[in-house]
Amino acid sequence: MVENFSELPANKAVFAYFSMEVGIDAVMPTYCGGLGILAGDTLRAAADLGLPMVAVTLLHRKGYFRQYLDNHGNQIEMEARWFPEEVLELLPMRVLVNIAGRQVQVQAWRHFIQGEFGHTIPVYFLDTALPENNPWDQALTDCLYGGDTRYRLCQEAVLGFGGVAMLRMLGHHRVQAYHMNEGHSAFVTLALLEDQTLGRGLSSVTDSDMEAVRKRCVFTTHTPVAAGHDRFDYELIREVLGAERSEFLATTQCCSCSVLNMSHLALCFSRYINGVSMRHEEISRSIFPNHIVNAITNGVHAVTWVSPPFRRVYDHYIPEWRRDNQYLRYAIKIPLDEIRRAHGEAKREMLAEVNRRTGACLDPAVLTIGFARRAVQYKRADLLFSDVNELKRIAEQVGPLQVVYAGKAHPRDEASKAVIRRIFEVAAALGHSIPIVYLEEYDIDLAKYVCSGVDVWLNTPLRPLEASGTSGMKAALNGVPSFSVLDGWWVEGHIENVTGWSIGNGWQSEDSVHHEVTSLYDKLERVIIPMFYKHPDTFANVMRSAIALNGSYFNAQRMVAQYLQNVYLRAGKTNGHSVPSQKTAESAILRGL
Ligand SMILES: *Cc1c(COP(=O)(O)O)cnc(C)c1O
């Protein structure tokens, strides 16, 4: 049934996935962190499943940024220039986007993502660097999350209005669902509303116009953190988008107190809204009490994130795993020795890379803790060092430790840059007693090493701010158990001593920081370090259960199948709680596609 999708010509129905960042490959630095990698994993899994999907993003010629860290952990940022012409195909079509009264020309570059069976999904990278545009407009698609508020608003206009126009220009006339991955692309809804009222103008918008747009739009919200929800002053909106659009927006619920909230715009015009874990659904319902928020828990693309040694093991014992990640359930039958051997190999490869990059001499025999993700305050990368002397005592008395860190701080986020410096200070103070490295330039390639090569994946977010988190899922697929605060996906993935360990008393508890820190040290001392050194079979059992129980579920193929079943194929339904029967899904395919 699903295979037929790949034979559909360009003018047949598609699902259009919009994302400000998409992480495809380290040579294309068009992503910043979890949101972009998730977009890439979604498209990779959609290609595996043969979905008729197309994706739209911006080119970001100067990427996010390249990170250098000096000896004190001061972050220095450089442009991450790359060469689209070496990896992408430039398309001849152009569209116009009206920005502050100027007609800005937009072109697109294309990249195909190929799935397990050869089905491909095109990703269109919008680009304004054309000689016909003025120099400021040419730079609009340069920097991911760079520039000021006006720059960001203009970028979002290019993504939303330019993206909808470009898809039409490319012949994708029948878009079954516009999927907004976070609020950055919410102008998609306004672009569709303009189509809907063509010739009449936005002042004539009726309830049924709005309902028609709502039927085609889907919104995934990714964070309860305020910085993730763009807000623009009404005055700026008026200047950049013009009087007609701004006056219309003022009449809707998405503009309050003279501020347009892009998440509210997406919420107002979507038939289906979801958070990215069960816990995040709950939190999002309290943030957006006027909307029905559902949950589809994130997943990662298994083949992308499984290390070469584990790929060989899975290919041998469960050859179906690439085609259908759910077969990873049967990892439970893989002998423990094989699990240990594959992990040992992944660990040696990771340590060789770390030692090559840093000149450190990390030891493969030592319990290695990993912590790598965007450096943002709420993730509390330095929680492990709340009591450095206690940590040192544990390492001396119970068993040696070493720690691998990586992650970039946003160039304007001074508080998070200070956290990186603090880790450098602690590393210097601990010296050889607990070797600690902080790697520069965390990207897809480095994440593949670190998530698969450490022994324990540490995660210490301030609850309830971790909407999902995905790097622990990459670790699980490689038999690396998580040691994590019960937030985001871990509320669903945690079984104590089976898939890893919790920090704190439970996801509903009101642990103080002191409580969390006590729990962190206590479990290291009494459970994790002794198990690692004295009971290797028990530890290997946890590794294997992490694969079988969590790798088989927290993967992107399962996630995309849920989007298909609960969202894309449920056109017009606004309450996504009940799962459609097989019959409904089939007839929806027949009707819609
Ligand atoms: C997976 C990944 C992330 C996201 O990690 P979280 O645990 O979700 O914060 C960020 N950056 C890179 C390079 C990744 O591969």
PDBQT file of the ligand as one rigid body, heavy atoms in Angstrom, charges set to zero:
ROOT
HETATM    1  C1  LIG A 601      20.956  14.809  18.561  1.00  0.00    +0.000 C 
HETATM    2  C2  LIG A 601      21.675  16.090  18.491  1.00  0.00    +0.000 A 
HETATM    3  C3  LIG A 601      21.265  17.182  19.267  1.00  0.00    +0.000 A 
HETATM    4  C4  LIG A 601      20.055  17.107  20.190  1.00  0.00    +0.000 C 
HETATM    5  O1  LIG A 601      20.382  16.587  21.445  1.00  0.00    +0.000 OA
HETATM    6  P1  LIG A 601      19.297  16.674  22.629  1.00  0.00    +0.000 P 
HETATM    7  O2  LIG A 601      19.650  15.578  23.544  1.00  0.00    +0.000 OA
HETATM    8  O3  LIG A 601      17.956  16.470  22.007  1.00  0.00    +0.000 OA
HETATM    9  O4  LIG A 601      19.437  18.004  23.225  1.00  0.00    +0.000 OA
HETATM   10  C5  LIG A 601      21.962  18.361  19.169  1.00  0.00    +0.000 A 
HETATM   11  N1  LIG A 601      23.028  18.478  18.360  1.00  0.00    +0.000 NA
HETATM   12  C6  LIG A 601      23.466  17.452  17.605  1.00  0.00    +0.000 A 
HETATM   13  C7  LIG A 601      24.646  17.644  16.715  1.00  0.00    +0.000 C 
HETATM   14  C8  LIG A 601      22.809  16.222  17.646  1.00  0.00    +0.000 A 
HETATM   15  O5  LIG A 601      23.224  15.200  16.874  1.00  0.00    +0.000 OA
ENDROOT
TORSDOF 0
